[in-house]
Amino acid sequence: MKKVTTNYIFVLLYQLLIIITPIFTMPYVIRVLMPENVGVEAYVSSVVQIFTAFAALGMGDYGRKVIASVKRKQDLKVEFYSLYVVQSFFSAIVLIAYLIFTYYTKQYQLLFLINILTILSYIFDITWFYTGQENIKNIMIRNMVVRLGSMIGIFCFVKGPDDLAIYVWINAATLFLGQLVTWLPLLRKLRGFEVQWEKVKKHVVPVMTVAIVPIITLIPLAVNKVILGNSTSAMDVGFYNQAFKLMTLFVVFVTALSTVMSPRMVKQYNGAKKEDFERSMYFSFRYVALSTLPLVTGLIAIAPLFIPLFLGSAFQPSTLNLQILAPSLFFSGLAGIFGLQILVTTGRNKSYAFSVLIAAVVSFGTNIIFIRLWGSYGTAVSYLIFTMMTCVLQAYFARHYFSIKKMIQQLFPYVAASLIAFVFEIGVTYVLTEIHAIFIIAAQVFIGGIVYFGILLLFRDPLLLKAGQILQAKITRKK
């Protein structure tokens, strides 16, 4: 469990860096590039995201599971290169398709050309190898350095609305560089190329099955934004996209957990350690509730003051977008447990893919209807519907592996504590009316946090008590 904890800390540190860098760069970029250019960048990114989903192939989830299942060290090289042959073959096809698309696209062609680096970064993406091996520390440190380089580059070279291409290039180039550096330790470790074509063939069908998920997810993530841009304006896409970016910044607490827990649960399941598997699963339920529910209520409470302060008054419409999107944090967290930690781990890839397909189709239909009624708010509602349906369907397919009653019992204290903290956070805005918005937000966060964790400590929450015991043990050891 020590290795899981260490990996989690490093993944969380990297994910927190992903949160911190936009906090510094996003307000600067919005004010320098202006809302219209921000909307253009969001539109281009949505189109590029369609291609990257095909290039990624869902290899992150499947590859991590396969690598985690390897028991003999001598088999590791064969499994890795057999998987990577599948990934590179399909990714090369996607790259060719993207080059053809870019050649015939006249609007924003320069931005699409720059994003060739983004497509290439997915071709060279092998982070699934390290997560499957539960060896994350070094790779996270390298990515942290690259991420900081990106932030410095934005402040140094993006100075006005005409620098949109430079901004896109910095993001694409640093993403590509971040993938390249992951190859250095791997090449030293594996030494040489070895592939078995029988294994390559064996991986094709499962990879394609899991690949359906990121491709289908394009509908709520990218296609809906493209439809929004074509139905309204690039500026509307900008309003929605900035709220979406802010919401997804906080998904890190969930993604960090799934990244480190999935390989361990694969080994527990394959080793027939049913009790350990269930213990890991219920720990994940508690952790998702503990980390996401106060974020959901907190974002809803602070959004009216935070959006104008952080993004500027021009992005006022992003406020309601963020409030609508906020509950997606919780549903995405639960879906990560039902989908990745249970269905993919137990080999139920078809159920995993089918649940996402149904949710995406419903999201697509509701988006078309709601855009006409509510514009960008309609796209936000359709995304929330997508995460809710994915969560419910995956819970249904995974129902034999957990007790719904036990899960609800574990989630209830966090729901209650979050709602009570939310009441206090809203109350702060009525009490503190004559001071600057930043102090009101700080008071909301502080009081909300005190109330939330105070209630959990009052009812002796096992996660907080365990964290306290670990901290106390470390302090005692140092003394």
C-alpha positions as CSV (number, residue, x, y, z in Angstrom):
1,M,0.0,0.0,0.0
2,K,3.0,2.2,0.6
3,K,3.8,2.2,-3.2
4,V,0.2,3.1,-4.0
5,T,0.4,6.0,-1.6
6,T,3.7,7.3,-3.0
7,N,2.4,7.0,-6.6
8,Y,-0.8,8.8,-5.6
9,I,1.1,11.7,-4.0
10,F,3.2,12.2,-7.2
11,V,0.2,11.9,-9.5
12,L,-1.7,14.3,-7.3
13,L,1.2,16.8,-7.2
14,Y,1.4,16.7,-11.0
15,Q,-2.4,17.1,-11.3
16,L,-2.3,20.0,-8.7
17,L,0.4,21.6,-10.9
18,I,-2.1,21.4,-13.8
19,I,-4.6,23.2,-11.6
20,I,-2.1,25.9,-10.4
21,T,-0.6,26.8,-13.8
22,P,-4.0,27.8,-15.4
23,I,-4.8,29.8,-12.3
24,F,-1.8,31.9,-13.2
25,T,-2.0,31.8,-17.0
26,M,-5.8,31.7,-17.7
27,P,-6.7,35.2,-16.5
28,Y,-3.6,36.5,-18.3
29,V,-4.3,34.7,-21.6
30,I,-8.0,35.8,-21.6
31,R,-7.1,39.4,-21.1
32,V,-4.3,39.4,-23.6
33,L,-5.9,37.3,-26.4
34,M,-9.4,38.7,-25.8
35,P,-12.7,36.6,-25.6
36,E,-13.0,36.1,-29.4
37,N,-9.6,34.6,-29.8
38,V,-10.1,32.4,-26.7
39,G,-13.3,31.2,-28.4
40,V,-11.4,30.5,-31.6
41,E,-8.8,28.5,-29.7
42,A,-11.5,26.5,-28.0
43,Y,-13.2,25.7,-31.3
44,V,-9.9,24.6,-32.9
45,S,-9.1,22.5,-29.8
46,S,-12.5,20.8,-30.1
47,V,-11.8,19.7,-33.7
48,V,-8.3,18.6,-32.8
49,Q,-9.7,16.6,-29.9
50,I,-11.8,14.6,-32.3
51,F,-8.6,13.3,-34.0
52,T,-6.7,12.8,-30.7
53,A,-9.4,10.5,-29.4
54,F,-8.9,8.2,-32.4
55,A,-5.1,8.5,-32.0
56,A,-5.3,7.6,-28.2
57,L,-7.3,4.4,-28.9
58,G,-8.2,4.1,-25.2
59,M,-4.7,2.6,-24.8
60,G,-4.3,4.3,-21.5
61,D,-7.0,2.1,-19.8
62,Y,-6.3,-1.2,-21.7
63,G,-2.5,-0.9,-21.8
64,R,-2.3,-0.1,-18.1
65,K,-4.3,-3.3,-17.3
66,V,-2.2,-5.5,-19.6
67,I,1.1,-4.2,-18.2
68,A,-0.2,-4.6,-14.6
69,S,-1.0,-8.3,-15.4
70,V,2.5,-9.1,-16.5
71,K,4.1,-11.4,-13.9
72,R,7.5,-12.2,-15.4
73,K,10.0,-9.5,-16.1
74,Q,11.2,-11.1,-19.3
75,D,7.6,-10.9,-20.7
76,L,7.4,-7.1,-20.2
77,K,9.3,-6.0,-23.3
78,V,7.2,-8.3,-25.6
79,E,4.0,-7.1,-24.1
80,F,4.9,-3.4,-24.3
81,Y,6.1,-3.4,-27.9
82,S,3.1,-5.6,-29.0
83,L,0.8,-3.0,-27.5
84,Y,2.8,-0.1,-29.0
85,V,2.7,-1.6,-32.5
86,V,-1.1,-1.5,-32.3
87,Q,-1.1,2.0,-31.0
88,S,1.4,3.4,-33.5
89,F,-0.3,1.7,-36.5
90,F,-3.7,3.3,-35.8
91,S,-2.2,6.6,-34.7
92,A,-0.3,6.9,-38.0
93,I,-3.5,6.5,-39.9
94,V,-5.1,9.2,-37.8
95,L,-2.1,11.5,-38.5
96,I,-2.5,11.0,-42.2
97,A,-6.2,11.8,-42.0
98,Y,-5.4,14.9,-40.0
99,L,-2.8,16.1,-42.5
100,I,-5.4,15.7,-45.3
101,F,-8.0,17.6,-43.2
102,T,-5.6,20.4,-42.5
103,Y,-4.6,20.7,-46.2
104,Y,-8.2,21.3,-47.3
105,T,-9.2,23.5,-44.3
106,K,-8.7,27.2,-45.0
107,Q,-10.2,28.7,-41.8
108,Y,-7.7,28.7,-38.9
109,Q,-5.4,26.6,-41.1
110,L,-2.2,27.8,-39.3
111,L,-3.6,26.8,-35.9
112,F,-4.5,23.3,-37.2
113,L,-1.0,23.0,-38.7
114,I,0.6,23.8,-35.3
115,N,-1.6,21.1,-33.7
116,I,0.2,18.4,-35.7
117,L,2.5,18.4,-32.7
118,T,-0.6,17.6,-30.5
119,I,-1.4,14.5,-32.7
120,L,2.2,13.4,-32.6
121,S,2.2,13.6,-28.8
122,Y,-0.5,11.0,-28.7
123,I,1.4,8.7,-31.0
124,F,4.3,8.8,-28.5
125,D,2.2,8.6,-25.4
126,I,3.3,5.6,-23.3
127,T,2.3,6.8,-19.8
128,W,0.1,3.7,-19.6
129,F,3.3,1.6,-19.3
130,Y,4.5,3.4,-16.2
131,T,1.1,3.5,-14.5
132,G,0.6,-0.2,-15.2
133,Q,4.0,-0.8,-13.6
134,E,3.0,1.4,-10.7
135,N,6.2,3.4,-11.4
136,I,5.0,7.0,-11.6
137,K,7.4,9.1,-9.6
138,N,10.1,9.9,-12.3
139,I,7.7,10.4,-15.1
140,M,5.6,12.8,-13.0
141,I,8.7,14.9,-12.1
142,R,9.7,15.2,-15.8
143,N,6.1,16.3,-16.7
144,M,6.1,18.8,-13.9
145,V,9.3,20.5,-15.4
146,V,7.7,20.6,-18.9
147,R,4.5,22.0,-17.5
148,L,6.4,24.8,-15.7
149,G,8.3,25.5,-19.0
150,S,4.9,26.0,-20.7
151,M,3.8,28.5,-18.2
152,I,7.0,30.5,-18.4
153,G,6.8,30.5,-22.2
154,I,3.2,31.8,-22.2
155,F,4.2,34.8,-20.0
156,C,7.3,35.5,-22.0
157,F,6.0,35.3,-25.6
158,V,2.2,35.8,-25.6
159,K,1.7,39.6,-25.4
160,G,-1.3,40.5,-27.5
161,P,-4.3,39.3,-29.6
162,D,-1.9,38.6,-32.6
163,D,-0.1,36.0,-30.5
164,L,-2.8,33.4,-30.7
165,A,-0.7,31.1,-32.9
166,I,2.3,31.4,-30.5
167,Y,0.0,30.4,-27.6
168,V,-1.3,27.4,-29.5
169,W,2.3,26.4,-30.4
170,I,3.6,26.6,-26.8
171,N,0.8,24.3,-25.6
172,A,1.3,21.8,-28.5
173,A,5.1,21.8,-28.3
174,T,5.3,21.3,-24.5
175,L,2.7,18.5,-24.7
176,F,4.9,16.8,-27.4
177,L,8.1,17.3,-25.4
178,G,6.4,15.9,-22.3
179,Q,5.7,12.7,-24.2
180,L,9.2,12.4,-25.6
181,V,10.9,12.6,-22.3
182,T,8.9,9.5,-21.1
183,W,10.8,7.4,-23.6
184,L,14.3,7.9,-22.2
185,P,14.0,5.8,-19.0
186,L,11.9,3.1,-20.9
187,L,14.5,2.6,-23.6
188,R,17.2,2.2,-20.9
189,K,15.1,-0.3,-19.1
190,L,13.8,-2.5,-21.9
191,R,17.0,-2.3,-24.1
192,G,16.1,-3.4,-27.6
193,F,13.0,-4.1,-29.7
194,E,11.0,-7.4,-29.4
195,V,7.6,-8.1,-30.7
196,Q,5.4,-11.2,-31.2
197,W,2.8,-10.8,-34.0
198,E,0.5,-13.3,-32.3
199,K,0.3,-11.0,-29.3
200,V,-0.2,-8.0,-31.6
201,K,-3.2,-9.7,-33.2
202,K,-4.5,-10.7,-29.7
203,H,-4.5,-7.1,-28.5
204,V,-6.3,-5.6,-31.6
205,V,-9.9,-6.5,-30.7
206,P,-9.7,-5.6,-27.0
207,V,-8.0,-2.3,-27.8
208,M,-10.6,-1.5,-30.4
209,T,-13.4,-2.3,-27.9
210,V,-11.9,0.0,-25.2
211,A,-11.1,2.6,-27.9
212,I,-14.8,3.1,-28.5
213,V,-15.0,4.9,-25.2
214,P,-12.8,7.9,-25.9
215,I,-14.2,8.1,-29.5
216,I,-17.8,8.1,-28.2
217,T,-16.8,10.6,-25.5
218,L,-16.0,13.0,-28.3
219,I,-19.7,13.7,-28.5
220,P,-20.1,15.4,-25.1
221,L,-16.5,16.7,-25.0
222,A,-15.8,18.0,-28.5
223,V,-18.7,17.5,-31.0
224,N,-21.2,19.3,-28.8
225,K,-18.9,22.3,-28.6
226,V,-18.5,22.3,-32.4
227,I,-22.3,22.2,-32.8
228,L,-22.5,25.1,-30.3
229,G,-20.0,27.1,-32.3
230,N,-21.8,26.5,-35.6
231,S,-25.2,27.2,-34.0
232,T,-24.3,30.3,-32.1
233,S,-20.8,31.9,-32.2
234,A,-17.2,31.3,-31.2
235,M,-17.7,33.7,-28.3
236,D,-20.4,31.4,-26.9
237,V,-18.0,28.5,-27.2
238,G,-15.5,30.5,-25.2
239,F,-18.0,31.1,-22.4
240,Y,-18.8,27.4,-22.2
241,N,-15.2,26.3,-22.6
242,Q,-13.8,28.5,-19.9
243,A,-16.4,27.1,-17.4
244,F,-15.6,23.6,-18.6
245,K,-11.9,24.1,-18.1
246,L,-12.4,25.4,-14.6
247,M,-14.6,22.4,-13.7
248,T,-12.2,19.8,-15.2
249,L,-9.3,21.3,-13.3
250,F,-10.7,19.8,-10.1
251,V,-11.2,16.3,-11.7
252,V,-7.6,15.7,-10.8
253,F,-8.5,14.4,-7.4
254,V,-10.5,11.6,-9.1
255,T,-8.2,10.9,-12.1
256,A,-5.2,10.6,-9.7
257,L,-7.0,8.0,-7.7
258,S,-8.1,5.9,-10.7
259,T,-4.5,6.1,-12.2
260,V,-2.9,4.5,-9.2
261,M,-5.7,2.2,-7.9
262,S,-6.5,0.5,-11.3
263,P,-3.2,-1.4,-11.6
264,R,-3.4,-2.5,-8.0
265,M,-7.0,-3.7,-8.3
266,V,-6.0,-5.7,-11.5
267,K,-3.4,-7.6,-9.5
268,Q,-5.9,-8.2,-6.6
269,Y,-8.6,-9.4,-9.0
270,N,-6.2,-11.7,-11.0
271,G,-4.8,-13.0,-7.7
272,A,-8.3,-13.9,-6.5
273,K,-7.9,-11.6,-3.5
274,K,-11.6,-10.8,-3.3
275,E,-11.5,-9.1,0.1
276,D,-8.6,-6.8,-0.9
277,F,-10.4,-6.0,-4.2
278,E,-13.6,-5.0,-2.3
279,R,-11.6,-3.0,0.3
280,S,-10.0,-1.0,-2.5
281,M,-13.3,-0.4,-4.2
282,Y,-15.1,0.9,-1.1
283,F,-12.1,3.1,-0.2
284,S,-12.5,4.6,-3.7
285,F,-16.2,5.3,-3.0
286,R,-15.4,7.2,0.2
287,Y,-12.5,9.1,-1.3
288,V,-14.5,10.3,-4.4
289,A,-17.3,11.5,-2.1
290,L,-14.9,13.1,0.4
291,S,-13.0,15.0,-2.4
292,T,-15.6,15.9,-5.0
293,L,-18.9,16.7,-3.1
294,P,-17.5,19.8,-1.2
295,L,-15.9,20.9,-4.5
296,V,-19.4,20.6,-6.2
297,T,-21.2,22.7,-3.6
298,G,-18.2,25.1,-3.2
299,L,-18.0,25.9,-7.0
300,I,-21.7,26.5,-7.1
301,A,-21.4,28.9,-4.1
302,I,-18.4,30.9,-5.2
303,A,-19.1,31.0,-9.0
304,P,-21.0,34.4,-9.1
305,L,-18.0,36.2,-7.5
306,F,-15.2,34.0,-8.8
307,I,-15.9,34.1,-12.6
308,P,-15.9,37.9,-12.9
309,L,-12.8,38.1,-10.7
310,F,-10.9,35.3,-12.4
311,L,-11.9,35.6,-16.0
312,G,-13.2,39.2,-16.2
313,S,-16.6,40.7,-16.5
314,A,-16.8,39.8,-20.2
315,F,-17.1,36.2,-19.1
316,Q,-20.1,36.7,-16.8
317,P,-22.2,34.0,-18.8
318,S,-19.6,31.4,-17.7
319,T,-21.0,31.6,-14.2
320,L,-24.2,29.6,-14.8
321,N,-22.2,27.3,-17.1
322,L,-19.9,26.4,-14.2
323,Q,-22.7,26.0,-11.8
324,I,-24.5,23.6,-14.1
325,L,-21.3,21.6,-14.8
326,A,-20.1,21.3,-11.2
327,P,-22.1,18.2,-10.2
328,S,-20.3,16.4,-13.1
329,L,-17.3,16.1,-10.8
330,F,-19.1,13.7,-8.5
331,F,-20.7,11.7,-11.2
332,S,-17.4,11.4,-13.2
333,G,-15.7,10.2,-10.0
334,L,-18.2,7.4,-9.4
335,A,-18.2,6.5,-13.1
336,G,-14.4,6.1,-12.8
337,I,-14.9,3.5,-10.1
338,F,-17.7,1.6,-11.8
339,G,-16.1,1.8,-15.3
340,L,-12.3,1.7,-14.9
341,Q,-11.8,0.1,-11.5
342,I,-14.6,-2.5,-11.8
343,L,-15.7,-3.1,-15.4
344,V,-12.4,-2.8,-17.2
345,T,-10.5,-4.6,-14.4
346,T,-12.9,-7.5,-14.5
347,G,-12.7,-7.7,-18.3
348,R,-16.3,-6.4,-19.0
349,N,-15.1,-4.0,-21.7
350,K,-18.2,-4.3,-23.8
351,S,-20.5,-3.2,-20.9
352,Y,-18.1,-0.3,-20.3
353,A,-18.2,0.8,-23.9
354,F,-22.0,0.3,-24.2
355,S,-22.8,2.5,-21.2
356,V,-20.7,5.4,-22.6
357,L,-22.3,4.9,-26.1
358,I,-25.9,5.2,-24.7
359,A,-25.1,8.2,-22.5
360,A,-23.3,10.0,-25.4
361,V,-26.2,9.5,-27.8
362,V,-28.6,10.9,-25.3
363,S,-26.2,13.8,-24.7
364,F,-26.0,14.5,-28.4
365,G,-29.8,14.6,-28.8
366,T,-30.4,16.8,-25.8
367,N,-27.6,19.2,-26.9
368,I,-29.2,19.8,-30.2
369,I,-32.5,20.6,-28.5
370,F,-31.2,22.6,-25.6
371,I,-28.8,24.8,-27.6
372,R,-31.8,26.3,-29.4
373,L,-33.4,27.0,-26.0
374,W,-30.5,28.1,-23.8
375,G,-27.4,28.4,-26.0
376,S,-24.2,27.5,-24.1
377,Y,-26.2,26.6,-21.0
378,G,-27.9,23.9,-23.1
379,T,-24.5,22.4,-23.9
380,A,-23.6,22.4,-20.2
381,V,-26.9,20.6,-19.3
382,S,-26.2,18.0,-22.0
383,Y,-22.8,17.3,-20.5
384,L,-24.2,16.9,-17.0
385,I,-26.8,14.4,-18.4
386,F,-23.9,12.5,-20.1
387,T,-22.0,12.1,-16.8
388,M,-25.1,11.2,-14.8
389,M,-26.2,8.5,-17.4
390,T,-22.7,7.1,-17.7
391,C,-22.5,6.7,-13.9
392,V,-26.0,5.1,-13.6
393,L,-25.5,2.7,-16.5
394,Q,-22.0,1.6,-15.3
395,A,-23.3,1.1,-11.8
396,Y,-26.0,-1.2,-13.2
397,F,-23.5,-3.3,-15.2
398,A,-21.1,-3.5,-12.1
399,R,-23.9,-4.1,-9.6
400,H,-22.7,-7.7,-8.9
401,Y,-19.4,-6.5,-7.5
402,F,-20.7,-4.1,-4.8
403,S,-23.6,-3.5,-2.4
404,I,-25.7,-0.4,-3.4
405,K,-26.9,-0.2,0.2
406,K,-23.4,-0.1,1.6
407,M,-22.3,2.4,-1.0
408,I,-25.2,4.8,-0.1
409,Q,-24.4,4.4,3.6
410,Q,-20.8,5.4,2.9
411,L,-21.7,8.4,0.7
412,F,-24.4,9.9,2.9
413,P,-22.2,11.6,5.5
414,Y,-20.3,13.4,2.8
415,V,-23.5,14.5,1.1
416,A,-24.9,15.9,4.3
417,A,-21.7,17.6,5.3
418,S,-21.4,19.2,1.9
419,L,-24.9,20.6,1.9
420,I,-24.5,22.1,5.4
421,A,-21.2,23.7,4.3
422,F,-22.9,25.0,1.2
423,V,-25.5,26.8,3.4
424,F,-22.7,28.5,5.3
425,E,-20.9,29.5,2.1
426,I,-24.0,31.1,0.7
427,G,-24.6,32.8,4.1
428,V,-21.2,34.5,3.9
429,T,-22.2,36.4,0.8
430,Y,-25.1,37.9,2.6
431,V,-23.1,38.9,5.7
432,L,-20.0,40.2,3.9
433,T,-21.2,42.7,1.3
434,E,-19.0,45.7,1.6
435,I,-15.6,44.1,1.1
436,H,-13.6,43.1,-2.0
437,A,-14.8,39.9,-3.8
438,I,-11.5,38.1,-3.2
439,F,-11.9,38.3,0.6
440,I,-15.5,37.1,0.4
441,I,-14.4,34.1,-1.7
442,A,-11.5,33.4,0.8
443,A,-14.1,33.5,3.6
444,Q,-16.4,31.2,1.8
445,V,-13.7,28.6,1.2
446,F,-12.3,28.9,4.8
447,I,-15.7,28.7,6.6
448,G,-17.0,26.0,4.2
449,G,-13.9,23.9,4.8
450,I,-14.1,24.3,8.6
451,V,-17.8,23.3,8.6
452,Y,-17.3,20.3,6.2
453,F,-14.3,18.8,7.9
454,G,-15.6,19.7,11.3
455,I,-18.8,17.6,10.7
456,L,-16.8,14.7,9.4
457,L,-14.4,14.7,12.4
458,L,-17.4,15.0,14.7
459,F,-18.8,11.7,13.2
460,R,-15.3,10.2,13.2
461,D,-14.8,9.8,9.4
462,P,-12.5,6.8,8.8
463,L,-10.5,8.5,6.0
464,L,-9.7,11.6,8.1
465,L,-8.9,9.5,11.1
466,K,-6.6,7.3,9.0
467,A,-4.9,10.4,7.6
468,G,-4.4,11.7,11.1
469,Q,-2.9,8.5,12.3
470,I,-0.4,8.4,9.4
471,L,0.5,12.0,10.1
472,Q,0.9,11.4,13.8
473,A,3.1,8.4,13.2
474,K,5.4,10.3,10.9
475,I,5.8,13.2,13.5
476,T,6.5,10.6,16.2
477,R,9.1,8.9,14.0
478,K,10.9,12.2,13.4
479,K,11.1,12.9,17.1
